[in-house]
Amino acid sequence: MLTRRRTLLKVIVLGDSGVGKTSLMNQYPLCIYVYNKFSQQYKATIGADFVTKELQVDDKLVTLQIWDTAGQERFQSLGVAFYRGADCCVLVYDVNVHKSFDTLTNWHEEFLRQADPTDPNTFPFVLLGNKVDIDGGNSRAVPEKRAKEWCESRGNVPYFETSAKEGYNVDDAFLCVAKAALDNEREEDNYFQFEPIPEIISETEQIGGGCAC
């Protein structure tokens, strides 16, 4: 039997402090595995941490490497190493805190500046409006309509309202992220099809471990 080759996709999660980025990552179920050796090393060097999630998208086995800022919210402090090679960027805001929505444009623009993708106009973003469970929605400060207008103004960015606490919409959101990242990788492969592409060995293969589920 032939072993299917996994595709490693790097996803960056950005947003203001307190919007629930880390909680979303920890809530994302089914085979999250933290590589402590790499995790602690990256946290110490560039103020970032990551978890991995393995899933199947259509007929392709995909490993998402999901990076979080680990509490350091100043984008410039992290350096290009944090963004290099990203296949998708997830922007997160708290629907109950208007300021966290107002800063989305800054996060969006700074990511594009630092990551410098091949085509900034088509690079995939996904927007998450988190903490919809708070106070039964009575504390909400950002209407869903306004968030969708923001997404439309930036090329129809996919939008999900989530609750990390309740696990609401988290799976669907990250499945969308995986598909967007995979599509972006395919486009990059087509763009560089005449260039020699070196073999990439994922952290999973280097460690010799894998998904425990």
C-alpha positions in Angstrom: 0.0 0.0 0.0 1.3 3.4 -0.9 1.7 6.0 1.9 0.0 9.3 1.1 2.3 12.3 1.4 1.1 14.9 3.8 0.9 18.6 2.8 2.2 20.9 5.5 0.4 24.3 5.6 1.5 27.2 7.7 -1.3 29.3 9.2 -0.8 32.6 11.1 -3.4 33.7 13.7 -3.4 37.5 14.5 -5.4 39.9 16.5 -5.4 42.1 19.5 -4.6 40.7 23.0 -7.6 39.1 24.7 -9.7 38.3 21.6 -9.3 34.6 22.2 -6.6 33.5 19.7 -4.9 31.0 21.9 -8.3 29.7 23.2 -9.4 29.1 19.6 -6.3 27.0 19.0 -6.7 25.1 22.2 -10.4 24.4 21.5 -9.8 23.1 18.0 -10.3 19.4 18.6 -9.3 16.1 17.1 -5.6 15.5 17.3 -4.0 18.7 18.3 -0.4 17.9 19.2 2.0 20.5 20.6 5.6 19.8 19.7 7.2 21.0 23.0 10.8 21.0 21.7 10.0 23.3 18.8 7.3 25.2 20.6 9.5 26.4 23.4 12.3 27.2 21.1 10.2 29.4 18.8 8.5 31.0 21.8 11.9 32.0 23.2 13.3 33.3 19.9 10.5 35.1 18.2 7.7 35.3 20.7 5.5 32.7 18.9 4.0 29.3 19.5 2.3 26.7 17.3 0.2 23.6 17.4 -0.5 21.2 14.6 -3.7 19.7 13.4 -4.0 16.9 10.8 -7.2 16.5 8.7 -8.3 15.4 5.3 -9.5 18.0 2.8 -11.3 16.2 -0.1 -8.8 13.4 -1.0 -5.7 15.1 0.4 -4.1 14.6 3.8 -3.2 18.0 5.3 -1.3 19.1 8.4 -2.0 22.6 9.6 0.8 24.3 11.5 -1.1 27.0 13.4 1.0 29.8 14.7 0.0 32.1 17.6 1.7 35.3 18.8 2.0 33.8 22.3 1.0 37.1 24.0 3.3 39.4 22.0 0.8 41.6 20.1 3.2 44.1 18.6 3.6 42.9 15.0 7.0 44.5 14.4 8.6 42.7 17.4 8.2 39.3 15.8 10.2 39.7 12.6 9.8 38.2 9.2 10.6 34.7 10.4 7.2 34.5 12.0 5.4 35.1 8.7 7.7 33.6 6.1 6.1 30.8 4.2 2.6 31.4 5.5 -0.2 29.8 3.4 -3.1 31.6 5.1 -3.7 34.3 7.7 -6.5 34.1 10.3 -7.6 37.5 11.7 -9.5 37.4 15.0 -11.5 40.1 16.8 -13.8 40.1 19.8 -17.4 41.0 18.7 -17.9 42.7 22.1 -14.8 45.0 21.8 -15.0 47.6 19.1 -11.3 48.5 19.3 -10.4 44.9 18.4 -12.4 45.3 15.2 -11.0 48.7 14.4 -7.4 47.4 14.4 -8.1 44.6 11.9 -7.0 46.8 9.0 -3.7 47.4 10.7 -3.2 43.6 11.2 -4.1 42.9 7.6 -1.8 45.6 6.1 1.1 44.8 8.4 0.9 41.1 7.6 1.0 41.7 3.9 4.0 44.1 4.4 5.9 41.6 6.5 5.0 38.4 4.7 5.4 40.0 1.3 3.3 37.3 -0.6 3.7 36.7 -4.3 0.3 38.3 -4.9 -1.1 40.4 -2.0 -4.4 40.7 -3.7 -5.2 37.0 -3.7 -3.4 35.9 -0.6 -6.1 34.1 1.6 -7.3 35.6 4.8 -10.1 34.3 7.0 -11.9 36.5 9.6 -13.2 35.2 12.9 -15.5 37.2 15.1 -15.0 35.5 18.5 -16.8 35.4 21.8 -20.3 35.5 20.5 -21.4 33.5 23.6 -20.7 36.4 26.0 -23.8 37.7 27.8 -26.1 35.9 25.3 -25.1 38.4 22.7 -26.3 41.4 24.7 -22.8 42.8 25.0 -22.1 42.8 21.3 -20.5 45.9 20.0 -19.7 45.0 16.3 -22.7 44.1 14.1 -22.3 41.1 11.9 -23.2 43.3 8.9 -20.3 45.6 9.5 -17.9 42.6 9.7 -19.2 41.3 6.4 -18.8 44.7 4.8 -15.2 44.7 5.9 -14.7 41.3 4.4 -16.3 42.3 1.1 -14.1 45.4 0.8 -11.0 43.1 0.9 -12.0 40.7 -1.8 -14.7 38.7 0.0 -12.7 37.3 2.9 -14.5 34.3 4.4 -16.1 35.2 7.8 -17.1 33.1 10.7 -18.6 34.0 14.1 -17.1 31.7 16.8 -17.1 30.9 20.4 -13.8 29.3 21.6 -15.5 28.7 25.0 -18.4 26.7 23.5 -16.6 25.4 20.5 -19.2 27.0 18.2 -18.2 27.2 14.5 -14.5 26.5 15.3 -14.3 23.3 13.2 -16.0 24.9 10.2 -13.8 27.9 10.4 -10.6 26.0 10.4 -11.8 23.7 7.7 -12.3 26.8 5.6 -8.8 27.9 6.6 -7.3 24.6 5.4 -9.1 24.7 2.1 -8.0 28.3 1.5 -4.4 27.5 2.4 -4.4 24.4 0.2 -5.7 26.4 -2.7 -3.1 29.1 -2.2 -0.3 26.4 -2.1 -1.6 25.0 -5.4 -1.5 28.4 -7.0 2.0 29.0 -5.8 3.0 25.6 -7.2 1.6 26.6 -10.6 3.3 30.0 -10.4 6.7 28.4 -9.8 6.2 25.3 -12.0 9.3 26.1 -14.1 11.5 26.7 -11.0 13.4 23.9 -9.1 11.5 23.4 -5.8 13.6 21.7 -3.0 12.1 18.9 -1.0 10.6 20.1 2.3 10.5 17.9 5.3 7.9 18.8 7.9 8.6 19.1 11.6 6.4 16.0 12.0 8.8 13.9 9.9 11.9 15.4 11.5 10.7 14.5 14.9 9.6 11.1 13.9 6.2 11.5 15.5 2.8 12.2 14.2 -0.9 12.5 15.0 -1.9 10.3 17.9 -5.5 9.9 16.9 
